Amino acid sequence: MTKPLPRPAFTPHLTPVNREPSPDAMSVEEFNELLRRLKLSRDAAARLLGVNERTARRWAIGHTPILPVAARFLRFLDRAKISPVTVMETLAS
């Protein structure tokens, strides 16, 4: 029986060790501030971003890095002054 391959030290979408952070990197503080400004709970943000509620909670407390695509989308909504409710209603119709 063969041994399973070791897991990489990082997930491909994350910044490898000893490299500059991605320009799309988002801090825990920025994530929580954007949720506040967009009037989103962690669970609502998870639904909007298509991730599990546990993932959004882990992002909010810094246990896992925030996906760059999620960071860009939240920044876009904030800068464009687009309501997450509008987005969800549009996607539901």
VODO-692419 format. One line per field, with one value per residue: residue number from 1; x, y, z of N, C-alpha, C in turn. Coordinates in steps of 0.05 Angstrom, whole numbers, plus 5000, padded with zeros to 4 digits. Each point is the difference from the previous one (the first is absolute). Example, Ala and Ser with C-alpha at 12.3 -4.5 7.8 and 13.67 -1.06 7.14 Angstrom:
REM VODO-692419
n: c(1|2) $
n_xx: c(5264|4993) $
n_yy: c(4886|5021) $
n_zz: c(5156|4986) $
ca_xx: c(4982|5016) $
ca_yy: c(5024|5024) $
ca_zz: c(5000|5001) $
c_xx: c(5018|4985) $
c_yy: c(5024|5022) $
c_zz: c(5000|5014) $
END
This chain:
REM VODO-692419
n: c(1|2|3|4|5|6|7|8|9|10|11|12|13|14|15|16|17|18|19|20|21|22|23|24|25|26|27|28|29|30|31|32|33|34|35|36|37|38|39|40|41|42|43|44|45|46|47|48|49|50|51|52|53|54|55|56|57|58|59|60|61|62|63|64|65|66|67|68|69|70|71|72|73|74|75|76|77|78|79|80|81|82|83|84|85|86|87|88|89|90|91|92|93) $
n_xx: c(5017|4994|5019|4981|4998|5021|4985|4995|5020|4989|4977|4996|4976|5015|5010|5019|5012|5009|4976|4999|4984|4979|4998|4989|5023|4985|5002|5002|5014|5012|5003|5005|5017|5008|5000|5012|5017|5002|5000|5022|4985|5014|4978|4990|5024|4999|4974|5006|5020|4979|5004|5011|4980|5009|5002|4976|4993|5012|4989|4977|5010|5006|4982|4988|5018|4993|4983|5020|4986|4997|5026|5006|4983|5008|5025|4994|4986|5020|5020|4986|4999|5006|4974|5010|4980|5007|5025|4992|4986|5020|5017|4981|5000) $
n_yy: c(4976|5019|5016|5014|5016|5013|5013|5017|5016|5003|5012|4990|5005|4989|5020|4989|4985|5022|5006|5019|5012|4987|5016|4977|4996|4989|5020|4988|5021|4999|4974|5002|5019|4985|4978|5016|5011|4975|5003|4985|4980|4985|4991|5025|5007|4979|5005|5026|4991|4984|5007|4981|5000|4976|5000|5013|4983|4980|5010|5002|4977|4998|4980|5011|5001|5024|4986|5002|4980|4990|5005|4992|4980|4995|5004|4984|4983|5002|4998|4981|4998|4974|4999|4986|5014|5022|4994|4994|5023|5012|4988|5007|5022) $
n_zz: c(5000|4983|5009|5013|4980|5009|5017|4981|5003|4976|5000|4976|5010|5019|5013|4985|5017|5012|4993|4983|5017|4993|4978|4997|5014|5018|5017|5023|5007|4976|5002|5026|4993|4979|5016|5018|4982|4992|5027|5000|5008|5016|5010|5000|5010|5016|5004|5004|5015|5007|5026|5014|5018|5004|4973|4998|5018|4986|4978|5013|5007|4974|5001|4979|4981|4995|4986|4982|4988|5024|5005|4976|5003|5025|4991|4979|5015|5017|4982|4989|5027|4996|5005|5019|5011|4986|5007|5025|5000|4988|5017|5017|4984) $
ca_xx: c(4983|5016|4993|4989|5019|4997|4985|5018|5001|4980|4980|5008|4990|5012|5028|5020|5017|5023|4994|4984|4972|4985|4988|4972|4998|4982|5004|4976|4988|4986|4977|4979|4990|4983|4975|4985|4991|4981|4978|4998|5009|5019|4984|4990|5023|5006|4980|5006|5026|4999|5018|4988|4999|5024|5022|4998|5007|5030|5012|4995|5017|5028|5010|5007|5001|4976|5005|5003|4976|4981|5009|4995|4971|4991|5010|4985|4974|5003|5008|4979|4976|4979|4990|5000|4973|4995|5014|4987|4974|5005|5008|4978|4979) $
ca_yy: c(5024|5024|5022|5023|5022|5020|5023|5023|5018|5021|4994|5015|5028|5016|5009|4982|5012|5016|5015|5024|4994|5006|5026|4995|4990|5016|4995|4994|5025|5010|4983|5006|5027|4999|4988|5020|5021|4988|4990|4971|4982|4981|4979|5012|5003|4973|4994|5017|4993|4972|4983|4990|5020|4995|5014|5029|5004|4997|5025|5023|4998|4997|4972|4993|5024|5007|4996|5026|5007|5010|5026|5019|5004|5017|5027|5011|5008|5024|5023|5006|5005|4981|4986|4971|4990|5002|4978|4975|4999|4997|4973|4982|5002) $
ca_zz: c(5000|4998|5018|4986|4996|5020|4991|4996|5023|4996|4980|4976|4997|5021|4995|5012|5021|4992|4976|5005|5000|4976|5002|5007|5028|5017|5029|5016|5007|4976|4995|5019|4995|4976|5007|5015|4981|4981|5016|4996|5021|4990|4986|4975|4983|4990|4978|4977|4988|4992|5017|5024|5022|5016|4986|5005|5028|5002|4989|5018|5024|4991|5000|4973|4983|4984|4971|4986|4984|5019|5007|4977|4997|5022|4995|4978|5010|5017|4984|4981|5015|4992|5023|4998|4997|4971|4986|5006|4986|4972|4995|5006|4980) $
c_xx: c(5018|4991|4988|5021|4997|4986|5019|4998|4980|4980|5007|4990|5011|5028|5019|5017|5023|4995|4983|4970|4987|4988|4970|4996|4983|5005|4974|4985|4985|4975|4977|4989|4982|4973|4982|4989|4979|4975|4995|5009|5020|4985|4990|5023|5007|4981|5006|5025|5001|5019|4983|5001|5025|5024|5000|5007|5030|5014|4998|5017|5029|5011|5008|5001|4975|5007|5002|4975|4979|5007|4994|4971|4989|5009|4984|4972|5001|5006|4978|4973|4977|4992|5002|4972|4992|5012|4986|4972|5003|5008|4977|4978|5007) $
c_yy: c(5025|5021|5023|5022|5020|5025|5024|5019|5023|4991|5018|5029|5018|5008|4981|5015|5015|5014|5024|4992|5008|5028|4998|4991|5019|4992|4993|5026|5012|4983|5007|5028|5001|4988|5020|5021|4989|4989|4970|4985|4981|4979|5011|5004|4973|4993|5016|4991|4971|4982|4991|5021|4997|5014|5029|5006|4998|5025|5023|4999|4995|4972|4991|5026|5003|4995|5027|5008|5011|5028|5021|5006|5018|5029|5013|5010|5025|5025|5009|5007|4983|4984|4969|4988|5001|4977|4974|4998|4996|4971|4980|5001|4987) $
c_zz: c(5000|5020|4984|4997|5022|4989|4997|5025|4998|4979|4975|4999|5022|4993|5014|5021|4987|4973|5008|5001|4974|5003|5008|5029|5016|5029|5013|5006|4976|4994|5018|4996|4975|5006|5015|4981|4981|5015|4996|5025|4987|4983|4973|4980|4988|4977|4975|4985|4991|5015|5024|5022|5017|4988|5006|5030|5004|4988|5020|5025|4993|5001|4972|4983|4983|4970|4986|4984|5019|5009|4978|4998|5021|4997|4977|5010|5016|4984|4980|5013|4991|5024|4996|4997|4971|4985|5005|4986|4970|4993|5004|4978|4974) $
END
